[in-house]
Amino acid sequence: MQFSLTQEQEMIVDTVRSFVENEIYPHEDLVERTGEVPAEIADDIKRKTIELGFYACNFPESVGGAGLNHLDFALVERELGRGSMALNHFFGRPQNVLMACEGDQKDRYLLPAVRGEKMDALAMTEPDAGSDVRGMKCTAVRDGGDWVLNGSKHFISGADHADFFIVFVATGVDETPRGPKKRITTFLVDRDTPGFVVRDGYNSVSHKGYKNCILEFDDCRLPDAQVLGDVDGGFAVMNEWLYATRITVATMSVGRARRCFDYALNYAAEREQFGQPIGKFQGVGFQIADMITEIDAADMLTLAAAWRLDQGLPANREIASAKLYASEMLARVTDATLQIYGGMGLMQDFPIERFWRDARVERIWDGTSEIQRHIISRELLRPLGA
């Protein structure tokens, strides 16, 4: 692994960072105040991203994407992490799971998503089944040659803008020595499908404007053509494509931490107490030192995990380690920055309180810190028979 970026990678970083600073930052206060992204701003960001050639950059060139590898895409996500989640959502990174589309599904879902003509949303979490995916109660049963879906999903990000949904539901149960084990199937569900309703979710303190929604299925009838992958093959779809979401959380945590750190560093150099910059006091200077050390460590851990994927090497543990460490690092960095700002850090005059609030969710979504620790320990213990 090379520890320096290539010229092309430096260009990617500079281009995306410039985009975030010029097209995302100016709208952040508006989104924070209103909790909404105006349609004209969303459309403008999407249009400019397409013109820049970065829309769906996580997809291969064979389907119209930019064809970035995992490491290059991690650099994109890291720079996007500096900006508002609600706004950079329209930079456009459709779910990689759409690569599982076959036949007519490619023309109806995959290609329009890559071109920016349609937006998708991933639906897995339920009120009683978060980390316990096999505990989901949303079901699909055969009826007259179709599938009939019933149940609900919640905490569905991006659902307010989605044209279609990638939905994971239970389609059967197997009896195993460890008890019943649900079979999972993935469906593609159009927004206007009868029996399917999208409604407002909860008012989250993290990432204002980046809304979560509730999906409700009431005898929602779907043909076989809407099955993504194989029937009862939902876990295969997850395992092949959804690992990337954990790297995204890690890389965006690094980007956000670096932006927050810049505020801490500049404030420590400019703010004076007792006749000198507060950064000269060990209580502040040592925090600055610890922050940058942790940020750099999380950055390298994350890029190394992405690099392993590009080399075709096992990376499940490394991805979990990156997600765990980077998300928890972000919490420490935002908290330390707020402490350096003192009381002003809690005021809405500065974005520090926003960074602090936004950081909290990173340790929860796309697999909690506890789930990541379980993955890491399992990967280490299994080869030893434990």
N, C-alpha and C positions, 0 to 999 in steps of 0.2 A: 504493500500500500504506500502510495506517495503522500507525504504530509503537506505538500504544497499544491495549490490549484493550478490547472492548466490555463492557458490563455483563454480558451473557450469558456471554461468554468468561471473565470474572473469576469468575463463579459456577461455571463448569465447573472451572476451576483449583482454586478453594477446596474444592469438593465432592470432587474426586478426591484432592486432597492430604490432606484430612481422613480420607477413607476409608483411604488408605495408612497414615497415621500411627496410626489406631485399629484397623484390621483386619489390617494386614500386619506392621507393625513388631513387635507383641507376640509373633509366632510365629517371627521370623527366627532367633533363637538355637537354638530347637528343631530347625528344619530344617537349620541349619548343623551341628549336632552329630550328627544322625542321618542326614542325607542323604535324608530322606523327608518328604513332606507327608501327615499323617494324613488319612484319608478324611473324618472328621467336620469337620476344619478346611477342607478343600477344598470340601466341600458347603456349609458355612456361608458361605464367601466368595462362592461362585457364587449362593447364594440371596439374599444381601444386595445383590449387584450387580444382580440381576434386579429386586429391590424398588426399588432406587435408580433404575432406568430406564436403566442404562448398559451392560447386557449387549448385545453385538453392536452397539455404538453406531457402528461403522464401516460399518453396512449402512443402505440407504435405508429410509424409512418404509413404502414400498410392500411390503416383505417383512417388516415388523415390527421393523426396527431403529430407532435414534434419529435416523438421518438426518444425522449430523454431516458437515460438509464436511471437506476435507483439513486445513485449518488448525485447525479445532476439534479434530479427532481427534489432530492432532499435539500439541496442548496436553494431551489426556488421556494420551497415551503418555509425554509428558515427565514428568508427575507420577507415573505408574506406575513410571517408571525409578528413582525414589527407593527403591523397595522391592525385595524379593527376587523374582527372576524365577520361582522355583518357586511362590511364592504368588500373585503377580499374574497368573500363567497362568490362574487360575480367575476372574479378573475378566471373562474371556470376550471375545475378539476373533477370531471365526472368520476363515478365509482369505477374502479378497475374491474369489478365483478362483471361489468357489462361485456367484457371480452369473452364471457361464457355464452354470449348470444349466438344462436345458430339460425341458418335459413332466413326466413322473413323477419325474424327478430332484429337482424342486423340493420335492415332498412327502416324498421319502425322505431328502434330504440338506440342501438349503438351509434350508428352514423349521425343521426340528428343530434345526439348528445355531444359527440365530438365536434360537430360543426357549430354548436351553440344554439341550435334551433329548438332544442328541448332541454329541460333541466330535470335531474333525477334526485331522489332522496332514498336513503337506506332505512328500512324499518325492521328492527329486530327487538328492541327493548319493550317490555310490557310492565304494567304496574306490579305484578307478582313475579316477574322473571327478568332481572337485570343481568347480573353476572352469571346466573344459572340459566343458560340458554335453553337447556333441555327441560326447564320448568315452564316453558311458555304454554299458555292456555289457548291462544289464538289457533284455530284449527281449520283445516280444509278436508272435506269428505267428498267422496264420489257420489254423484247423483245424476242419473240419466246421461252419462258420458261426459259431464262437466265436473268442475270442482266448485263446491260451495263453501265460502269462507265466512267464519263467524269469530268475533272477538275484538280485541282492541290492542293498539300499540301506543306508547307515549314516549316523550322525550325525543321526538323525531326532528332532527335538525334539518333546516332547509325545506321543510314540507310546505311552507307558505308560498314558496316560489316554484315548487316541483310540478312538472307536467305528468310525470309517472313515478311509480314507487317500486323499489326492489324489496319485496316483503318476504320474510322468513316465517313460516308457520308449521305447526305440527300436523303430520299427515298419517300418523299411525304410532303404535307402541310395540316394542319388542320386549319380551320377558328375558332377562339376563340373570346370572347368578347374583348380581348386585342389585337386582330389583328392576322395575319397569324402566325402559329406556325409549324415549320418544324419537321417532323419525322426523326429520325436518326436510321440507321442500321449499324452494325459492320460486316466487311468482313475480311477474311483471304486471303491475296494476295501473291502468290509466286513471287519471284524476276524476274523469267524468263517468266512471263505471257505476252502474246502478247498484245500490246496496253498500256503497263506499262513501264515507264522509270524512273530510278533514276539518278539524276545528281547532280553535286556539288552545294552546297548552298553558303552562304555568309562567308566572312572572319571575324570571331568574335574575339574580343580582349580578351574574357573570355574563359578559358579552351582550350588552344591550343592543337590541336591534337584530341579533342573531337568534331568531325565535325557535322554540321547540313547539311541536304540535302534537295533537292526539288524533290517531286514526281509528275509525270505527267501521267494522265490517258486520253487516246484518244481512245474512243470506246473499252475500255478494257472489255472483255466479261467474266463473271463468272457464274458458275452454283449455284444452291441453296446450294450445299454442302459447299460452301465457306462462308455462313452466320454464324457468331458467335452469338449464342443466338437466339432470335426471330427476325423476320422481324419487323422493326420499334421499336425494343426493345433496341436500342443503349444506351438510357439514363439509362435503368435498369442495363445494363452491366457496365456503368460508375459508377453509384451510389453504386453498390455492390463491385466493385473491385478496382477502381482507386483512392479512398481516400488515399491509402498507399503512393502514390507518394508525397503527401504533407508532410507526416511524414519523408520520405526520405530526402527531401530538408532541413527540420529542423534539423535532426540528423547530416547530413553531414556538415551543417553550424556550428554546435557545434564542431564537430571534427576538422574542418579547423581552427576555431577560437582558439581552444586549441593549435594547432601546432603554429599558428601565435603568440599567447600569450607567448609561451616558448621562441621564439626569442626576444620578447619585454622585458621579464623579465631578461633574461641572458644579453642582451645588456645594460639594465639599471643598472645591477650589475657590469658590466665590464668596460663600457665606462666612462672615467673620464674627468671632466671639473672643472676648478677652484680647483684642488687638491682633488676631491672626486668623487665617483660614481654618475652619474647623477640621479640614483634612489633615492638619498637622498634629492634631490630638490623636493619640494612639487608639482611643475608643472608636474613632471614626476611620482613621487610616487603616487600621487592621481589618475593619469590616470591608473596606474597599478591596483590600488584598484578597480576602477570603472570597468575595463575590466574583472577581474576575477569574480566580483559580477554578472555582466551581463551574463557571460558565464555560471556560475553555475545556474542562474535563468532560462536561456534558456534550459539548460540540463534537469532540473527537470520538466519544463513545457512540454518538448517533451516526456520524459519517462512516465510522468503521462498520456499523451494522448494515448500513446501506451498501457499502462496498462489498461486504460478504455476499449479499444477494446478487450483486453483479458478477461475482466470481462463481456463482452456483454452489456456494458453501452453506452448510446449515447455519441458520441465523435466528432461530426462534428464541433462544436464551438471550442472545445479544440484543435483539429488538426489545424484548421485555426489560432488559437492564437499562437500555437507553430511555425507554418510556418512563420507567420508574424513577431513574435518577434525574432526568431532565425536568420532569414535572415537579418533583419535590425540590429541586434546585431553584426553579422559578419561584416557588413559594417563599423560599428563604431570601432570595434576592429582592423580591418585591417588598417583603416585610422589613428587610434591612434598609432599603431605600426610604421607605416611609419613616423609619426610625431616625434616619439621618436628617430628613426634612422636619422632623418633630411635628408639632401641631399642624403646621401648614400642609403636611403630607396628607392629612385627612380632609382638606378643603378641596372643593370642586374647581377651584381656581387653577389647580395643577392636575395633571393626569395620573398622579401617583396612586390616588385612592382607586382609580379605575383599574390600573394594572394590578393592584392588590386584590380587588374583587374578582377580576377576570381570572387570576391565577388559580383560584380555588378549585374550579371545575376540572382542571387538567389532571388532577389526581383521581378523578372519578370516571369520566367518560372514556370510551374505548378500552375499558378494562381498568378497574381500580388498582391502586398501588398494591393492595393485598393479592389481587389476582396475578399481577406481574410477579410478585414474590413467590407465589405458588408455582407459576410457570418456570421460574429460574431454579427453584429448589427441586422441582420434579425432573427437569432436564439434567441436573447434576446427580440426583440420587438413583434414577432409573437404571443407568448403566451398572450400578453397584448392586442391583437387585433389591433396593429399598423402596 
